């Protein structure tokens, strides 16, 4: 289960969130909280930044929808 805290467990890594969002076609509040916490980290890896950028692009293009769940 995804946690909305900034200390994510290995099961809620950015690649995991990325694939869960792509698989479902929706981005939950939990996923958004993980993305936000990751963006606030001082040492965000370039690969992780790219995953976040791809997800945000997909939302803007309507490929992924936002849910309040």
C-alpha positions as a printed Julia matrix, in Angstrom:
69×3 Matrix{Float64}:
  0.0    0.0     0.0
  1.34   3.44   -0.86
  2.05   5.89    1.9
  1.7    9.63    1.57
  4.68  10.4     3.8
  7.94  11.7     2.44
  9.76   8.64    3.8
  8.75   6.01    1.32
  9.43   2.35    1.64
 11.06   0.42   -1.2
  7.56  -0.65   -2.33
  6.71   2.98   -3.07
  9.79   3.97   -5.04
  9.29   6.32   -7.95
  9.65   3.54  -10.54
  6.95   1.57   -8.68
  4.65   4.6    -8.6
  5.36   5.28  -12.28
  4.36   1.76  -13.35
  1.31   1.68  -11.09
  0.08   4.94  -12.6
  0.72   3.8   -16.19
 -0.88   0.42  -15.54
 -4.05   1.94  -14.06
 -4.18   5.11  -16.14
 -4.95   7.1   -12.98
 -2.89   9.01  -10.45
 -4.16   8.78   -6.89
 -3.64  11.26   -4.06
 -1.08   8.87   -2.6
  0.91   8.81   -5.83
  0.79  12.6    -6.06
  2.03  12.91   -2.47
  4.96  10.62   -3.27
  5.81  12.66   -6.37
  5.62  15.89   -4.39
  7.82  14.56   -1.6
 10.34  13.31   -4.15
 10.48  16.69   -5.85
 11.27  18.31   -2.49
 14.24  16.03   -1.89
 17.56  17.82   -2.27
 19.28  15.03   -4.17
 16.72  13.86   -6.69
 18.31  11.57   -9.26
 18.06  12.64  -12.88
 16.32   9.37  -13.75
 13.7    9.99  -11.04
 13.16  13.54  -12.3
 12.58  12.11  -15.79
  9.93   9.71  -14.45
  8.11  12.56  -12.74
  8.3   14.7   -15.88
  6.84  11.86  -17.97
  3.95  11.39  -15.56
  3.16  15.1   -15.49
  3.3   15.22  -19.28
  0.91  12.24  -19.46
 -1.53  14.04  -17.16
 -1.38  17.2   -19.27
 -1.98  15.18  -22.45
 -4.94  13.34  -20.93
 -3.23   9.95  -20.98
 -3.44   9.7   -17.19
 -6.3   11.05  -15.11
 -6.2   12.34  -11.55
 -8.42  10.72   -8.93
 -9.31  11.81   -5.43
 -8.99   8.26   -4.08
